[in-house]
Amino acid sequence: MNQGQGWARYCDVTIHVGGKSFKYHRLLLAAGSEFFDTMFGSNFKEREAADITLHDIDASAFEEVLNFFFSGNVAATTENAYS
């Protein structure tokens, strides 16, 4: 989903990955991913946290995952593919 101007002010969570920050809506992340649905819908500390740090994923790969959630398209490259 394109994050145009004004998008960030309506977001309720910031995901930090590999030195980059991604502002999104919990609802949209949970709808697109069982991982986020479990994180936000269960009794984990991330359920209410405004900032969440994910480890063991590259920022460019995470960005592609987010793009896939909202567009259905994936741009796999040698830079964002795990080997």
Buried (B, 14 or more C-beta within 10 A) or exposed (E): EEEEEEEEEEBBBBBBBBEEEBBBBBEBBBEBBEEBBEBBEEEEEBEEEEEBEBEEEBBBBBBBBBBBBEEEEEEEEEEBEEE
